[in-house]
Amino acid sequence: MSLEILGNNYYQEYDDLVDASPEGTIFHKTWWLNIFKEYYGSSYDVKFYGFFENKKLTAGMPVPVNKKFGFNFVYNPKFTVYLGSFFAEYNAKTCTKVSHRKKINQMFGDILKGSGLLLRYSFHNSHIDLQPFIWSGFDLKVHFYTQVLKLTDMNKVWQSLDGNKRNEINSALKQNYRITFGNFDELYTLYKNSMVKQSHSFVNKELLEAIFKECQKHNCCQVFTLFDENEAIASFFIVWDNKRAYCIVAGMDTEHRGAMSLLVWEVIKYTKEQLNLEEIDFAASSVPSIEHAYRGYGGDPKPIFVLRTTSTVGLIILKSYDRFKNSIST
């Protein structure tokens, strides 16, 4: 058994394991995390760790590091909802499986501890045992909740929508709206305007466009834009892997009530009917108005577990994190 930093020659095997693992998401992929190298420049680096048993890769974990203010910061890059360890299927008794994962996660925890000040490192909710990371000295919290909508039965999905959502969708269907695909410029304008109106920060166009273009190369994204005649009034950007779709950003003209509800419903149907996926993750938000809007689509609330440092220096920085996080993340 060995734990190694993976070179480029292992990237395909690593990405294949991401697909096979219940914990693996698009955000774990090598190409996703390498998007940020060009944007952040030399201050950003990411290492992909692999755990080998009998010369076979059976677990992995990415560690992105951003060098700012003389420190190495470890945190999820923008729009990277989930990171953490992921595992190949392991056929064994429950007690053996738990012990096996604990051993590997403790090794991964030691890697994180030596990589820098951990400001925010989040795991997918399929993880049920993060105790080894606590043993490694990290603080574990539920940072916020995401809404995950199961799409097994679309009739049940429709019935699970909030009554106001269904009314808005039905009303919007009576309008002469049309939906187009791939309109990035309209998406960004609506997204930026929406965030400005709510006094929230937004990422610059270059980073979001870099994500959009790279995902296009991998055939795993779509932008949906709803028009009223020739005016773009709502837009929604999703990415997906082999398990589910994820919301990245959205924006709307608030003068057109119901337009976004209709658009999100079309995104839900697209996820089920065109992508053949059984799940859409609205990818969480700590913004109350956004969380409330997604809640109306009837998804199940799922916790997002986040590791943070407990070091003295780290705690001092964490107290100021909310004030300067935009300067180290955008």
C-alpha positions as semicolon CSV with decimal commas, in nm:
position;residue;x (nm);y (nm);z (nm)
1;M;0,000;0,000;0,000
2;S;0,122;0,349;-0,079
3;L;0,000;0,710;-0,093
4;E;0,145;0,912;-0,380
5;I;0,117;1,245;-0,558
6;L;-0,007;1,156;-0,903
7;G;0,166;1,263;-1,221
8;N;-0,010;1,337;-1,549
9;N;0,022;0,974;-1,654
10;Y;-0,224;0,877;-1,379
11;Y;-0,482;1,149;-1,446
12;Q;-0,707;0,930;-1,661
13;E;-0,706;0,649;-1,406
14;Y;-0,780;0,903;-1,132
15;D;-1,071;1,055;-1,330
16;D;-1,208;0,707;-1,404
17;L;-1,208;0,634;-1,031
18;V;-1,396;0,961;-0,971
19;D;-1,668;0,832;-1,202
20;A;-1,680;0,491;-1,035
21;S;-1,678;0,620;-0,678
22;P;-2,002;0,714;-0,496
23;E;-1,818;1,013;-0,349
24;G;-1,669;1,131;-0,678
25;T;-1,809;1,442;-0,850
26;I;-1,722;1,657;-1,148
27;F;-1,547;1,890;-0,903
28;H;-1,292;1,619;-0,819
29;K;-1,183;1,582;-1,183
30;T;-0,827;1,679;-1,273
31;W;-0,938;1,897;-1,564
32;W;-1,191;2,086;-1,347
33;L;-0,938;2,181;-1,081
34;N;-0,675;2,265;-1,343
35;I;-0,909;2,530;-1,490
36;F;-0,807;2,759;-1,206
37;K;-0,435;2,741;-1,284
38;E;-0,466;2,969;-1,583
39;Y;-0,695;3,210;-1,399
40;Y;-0,511;3,237;-1,066
41;G;-0,165;3,204;-1,216
42;S;0,140;3,101;-1,014
43;S;-0,036;3,157;-0,680
44;Y;-0,251;2,848;-0,740
45;D;-0,151;2,484;-0,747
46;V;-0,337;2,156;-0,706
47;K;-0,202;1,814;-0,616
48;F;-0,391;1,493;-0,682
49;Y;-0,320;1,221;-0,427
50;G;-0,377;0,853;-0,495
51;F;-0,384;0,555;-0,262
52;F;-0,262;0,232;-0,420
53;E;-0,324;-0,126;-0,313
54;N;-0,159;-0,404;-0,510
55;K;-0,055;-0,142;-0,767
56;K;-0,419;-0,043;-0,821
57;L;-0,557;0,305;-0,750
58;T;-0,834;0,258;-0,492
59;A;-0,877;0,603;-0,339
60;G;-0,797;0,963;-0,421
61;M;-0,817;1,318;-0,295
62;P;-0,740;1,657;-0,456
63;V;-0,572;1,935;-0,258
64;P;-0,590;2,285;-0,414
65;V;-0,357;2,544;-0,262
66;N;-0,357;2,921;-0,311
67;K;-0,055;3,120;-0,196
68;K;-0,151;3,461;-0,059
69;F;-0,015;3,696;0,208
70;G;0,277;3,464;0,278
71;F;0,053;3,166;0,361
72;N;-0,061;2,854;0,181
73;F;-0,441;2,846;0,193
74;V;-0,637;2,529;0,123
75;Y;-0,997;2,588;0,020
76;N;-1,248;2,500;-0,249
77;P;-1,202;2,715;-0,560
78;K;-1,498;2,914;-0,685
79;F;-1,800;2,704;-0,791
80;T;-1,625;2,390;-0,663
81;V;-1,894;2,270;-0,427
82;Y;-1,742;1,936;-0,326
83;L;-1,394;1,799;-0,273
84;G;-1,269;1,541;-0,023
85;S;-1,162;1,182;-0,050
86;F;-1,330;0,925;-0,273
87;F;-1,305;0,548;-0,284
88;A;-1,341;0,249;-0,510
89;E;-1,609;-0,001;-0,413
90;Y;-1,476;-0,230;-0,141
91;N;-1,647;-0,564;-0,086
92;A;-1,603;-0,656;0,278
93;K;-1,786;-0,676;0,606
94;T;-1,904;-0,342;0,738
95;C;-1,651;-0,333;1,021
96;T;-1,367;-0,414;0,779
97;K;-1,483;-0,151;0,530
98;V;-1,511;0,117;0,800
99;S;-1,164;0,039;0,934
100;H;-1,020;0,044;0,583
101;R;-1,164;0,388;0,506
102;K;-1,065;0,530;0,844
103;K;-0,706;0,428;0,785
104;I;-0,694;0,592;0,442
105;N;-0,879;0,906;0,553
106;Q;-0,638;0,953;0,842
107;M;-0,352;0,945;0,592
108;F;-0,537;1,199;0,376
109;G;-0,599;1,410;0,687
110;D;-0,227;1,425;0,755
111;I;-0,174;1,538;0,395
112;L;-0,424;1,821;0,438
113;K;-0,265;1,922;0,768
114;G;0,072;1,961;0,601
115;S;-0,058;2,146;0,296
116;G;-0,145;2,483;0,450
117;L;-0,411;2,668;0,648
118;L;-0,741;2,496;0,582
119;L;-1,004;2,768;0,541
120;R;-1,282;2,569;0,381
121;Y;-1,265;2,217;0,242
122;S;-1,603;2,055;0,183
123;F;-1,712;1,696;0,130
124;H;-2,003;1,549;-0,063
125;N;-2,290;1,438;0,159
126;S;-2,232;1,073;0,065
127;H;-1,951;1,077;0,323
128;I;-2,073;0,939;0,652
129;D;-1,749;0,901;0,849
130;L;-1,514;1,200;0,865
131;Q;-1,388;1,122;1,214
132;P;-1,025;1,063;1,101
133;F;-1,006;1,426;0,986
134;I;-1,108;1,537;1,334
135;W;-0,833;1,314;1,470
136;S;-0,595;1,499;1,237
137;G;-0,681;1,820;1,420
138;F;-0,950;1,981;1,202
139;D;-1,278;2,138;1,302
140;L;-1,576;1,976;1,126
141;K;-1,896;2,174;1,074
142;V;-2,214;2,164;0,871
143;H;-2,153;2,481;0,672
144;F;-2,490;2,497;0,496
145;Y;-2,740;2,277;0,319
146;T;-2,797;2,201;-0,045
147;Q;-3,121;2,093;-0,211
148;V;-3,101;1,762;-0,398
149;L;-3,398;1,670;-0,617
150;K;-3,454;1,304;-0,708
151;L;-3,594;1,259;-1,060
152;T;-3,700;0,895;-1,057
153;D;-4,069;0,979;-1,112
154;M;-4,135;1,311;-1,287
155;N;-4,503;1,306;-1,192
156;K;-4,401;1,294;-0,826
157;V;-4,146;1,568;-0,890
158;W;-4,419;1,792;-1,030
159;Q;-4,646;1,719;-0,735
160;S;-4,363;1,789;-0,490
161;L;-4,318;2,144;-0,621
162;D;-4,442;2,423;-0,399
163;G;-4,792;2,527;-0,509
164;N;-4,674;2,878;-0,592
165;K;-4,402;2,732;-0,816
166;R;-4,655;2,526;-1,009
167;N;-4,879;2,831;-1,051
168;E;-4,586;3,040;-1,174
169;I;-4,484;2,770;-1,423
170;N;-4,838;2,732;-1,555
171;S;-4,874;3,107;-1,594
172;A;-4,536;3,139;-1,768
173;L;-4,631;2,861;-2,010
174;K;-4,908;3,086;-2,139
175;Q;-4,655;3,353;-2,237
176;N;-4,476;3,356;-2,569
177;Y;-4,140;3,272;-2,415
178;R;-3,869;3,077;-2,597
179;I;-3,561;2,900;-2,463
180;T;-3,221;2,890;-2,632
181;F;-2,901;2,710;-2,541
182;G;-2,540;2,818;-2,497
183;N;-2,583;3,195;-2,460
184;F;-2,298;3,268;-2,220
185;D;-2,298;3,649;-2,255
186;E;-2,667;3,674;-2,167
187;L;-2,612;3,438;-1,874
188;Y;-2,332;3,647;-1,730
189;T;-2,521;3,975;-1,768
190;L;-2,829;3,838;-1,592
191;Y;-2,618;3,669;-1,322
192;K;-2,416;3,984;-1,251
193;N;-2,721;4,211;-1,246
194;S;-2,903;3,974;-1,010
195;M;-2,612;3,967;-0,767
196;V;-2,567;4,344;-0,777
197;K;-2,938;4,403;-0,708
198;Q;-2,910;4,182;-0,400
199;S;-2,583;4,347;-0,288
200;H;-2,390;4,020;-0,323
201;S;-2,042;3,972;-0,466
202;F;-1,997;3,811;-0,807
203;V;-1,706;3,653;-0,993
204;N;-1,561;3,819;-1,296
205;K;-1,653;3,709;-1,643
206;E;-1,317;3,556;-1,733
207;L;-1,331;3,285;-1,466
208;L;-1,691;3,184;-1,530
209;E;-1,627;3,178;-1,904
210;A;-1,317;2,962;-1,855
211;I;-1,530;2,710;-1,664
212;F;-1,799;2,722;-1,932
213;K;-1,553;2,665;-2,219
214;E;-1,367;2,383;-2,047
215;C;-1,691;2,207;-1,962
216;Q;-1,801;2,246;-2,323
217;K;-1,485;2,058;-2,427
218;H;-1,591;1,772;-2,200
219;N;-1,954;1,785;-2,313
220;C;-2,083;1,828;-1,959
221;C;-2,253;2,168;-1,938
222;Q;-2,542;2,367;-2,074
223;V;-2,666;2,724;-2,050
224;F;-3,042;2,774;-2,077
225;T;-3,170;3,124;-2,153
226;L;-3,534;3,224;-2,163
227;F;-3,635;3,511;-2,393
228;D;-3,940;3,734;-2,400
229;E;-3,936;3,823;-2,770
230;N;-3,573;3,940;-2,813
231;E;-3,504;4,018;-2,447
232;A;-3,317;3,767;-2,230
233;I;-3,503;3,755;-1,898
234;A;-3,369;3,443;-1,722
235;S;-3,066;3,218;-1,759
236;F;-2,940;2,904;-1,585
237;F;-2,601;2,727;-1,606
238;I;-2,560;2,360;-1,514
239;V;-2,276;2,110;-1,529
240;W;-2,300;1,736;-1,482
241;D;-2,112;1,414;-1,423
242;N;-2,229;1,054;-1,453
243;K;-2,434;1,079;-1,132
244;R;-2,619;1,412;-1,129
245;A;-2,644;1,768;-1,260
246;Y;-2,534;2,071;-1,056
247;C;-2,643;2,433;-1,069
248;I;-2,349;2,671;-1,111
249;V;-2,507;3,016;-1,153
250;A;-2,836;3,168;-1,258
251;G;-2,978;3,514;-1,315
252;M;-3,308;3,676;-1,395
253;D;-3,492;3,998;-1,467
254;T;-3,716;4,041;-1,163
255;E;-3,977;4,222;-1,373
256;H;-4,087;3,888;-1,521
257;R;-4,236;3,685;-1,238
258;G;-4,250;3,314;-1,307
259;A;-3,991;3,318;-1,584
260;M;-3,719;3,160;-1,370
261;S;-3,959;2,902;-1,228
262;L;-4,042;2,789;-1,582
263;L;-3,677;2,784;-1,681
264;V;-3,573;2,575;-1,380
265;W;-3,855;2,332;-1,456
266;E;-3,721;2,297;-1,812
267;V;-3,372;2,237;-1,669
268;I;-3,513;1,964;-1,443
269;K;-3,684;1,797;-1,739
270;Y;-3,367;1,826;-1,949
271;T;-3,165;1,658;-1,674
272;K;-3,405;1,364;-1,668
273;E;-3,505;1,333;-2,033
274;Q;-3,190;1,437;-2,222
275;L;-2,912;1,349;-1,978
276;N;-3,083;1,043;-1,829
277;L;-2,974;1,145;-1,482
278;E;-3,176;1,070;-1,171
279;E;-3,068;1,367;-0,960
280;I;-3,010;1,742;-0,973
281;D;-2,814;1,920;-0,702
282;F;-2,891;2,289;-0,668
283;A;-2,537;2,315;-0,529
284;A;-2,620;2,508;-0,213
285;S;-2,625;2,870;-0,124
286;S;-2,588;3,064;0,199
287;V;-2,787;3,350;0,039
288;P;-3,134;3,328;0,201
289;S;-3,331;3,441;-0,105
290;I;-3,155;3,188;-0,332
291;E;-3,193;2,903;-0,081
292;H;-3,562;2,985;-0,043
293;A;-3,617;2,984;-0,419
294;Y;-3,454;2,643;-0,466
295;R;-3,640;2,500;-0,166
296;G;-3,964;2,545;-0,358
297;Y;-3,868;2,275;-0,609
298;G;-3,914;2,005;-0,347
299;G;-3,560;1,873;-0,313
300;D;-3,428;1,703;-0,002
301;P;-3,201;1,920;0,216
302;K;-2,855;1,767;0,242
303;P;-2,573;1,886;0,469
304;I;-2,238;1,999;0,333
305;F;-1,961;1,903;0,575
306;V;-1,671;2,145;0,590
307;L;-1,327;2,106;0,745
308;R;-1,147;2,406;0,888
309;T;-0,821;2,462;1,070
310;T;-0,796;2,476;1,449
311;S;-0,445;2,625;1,463
312;T;-0,397;2,953;1,650
313;V;-0,282;3,138;1,338
314;G;-0,561;2,981;1,139
315;L;-0,827;3,084;1,390
316;I;-0,706;3,444;1,379
317;I;-0,728;3,440;1,000
318;L;-1,068;3,270;1,007
319;K;-1,208;3,557;1,215
320;S;-1,116;3,787;0,927
321;Y;-1,200;3,537;0,652
322;D;-1,541;3,680;0,570
323;R;-1,383;4,024;0,522
324;F;-1,105;3,922;0,286
325;K;-1,227;3,597;0,130
326;N;-1,315;3,768;-0,197
327;S;-0,959;3,891;-0,236
328;I;-0,820;3,537;-0,214
329;S;-1,097;3,366;-0,411
330;T;-1,177;3,587;-0,710
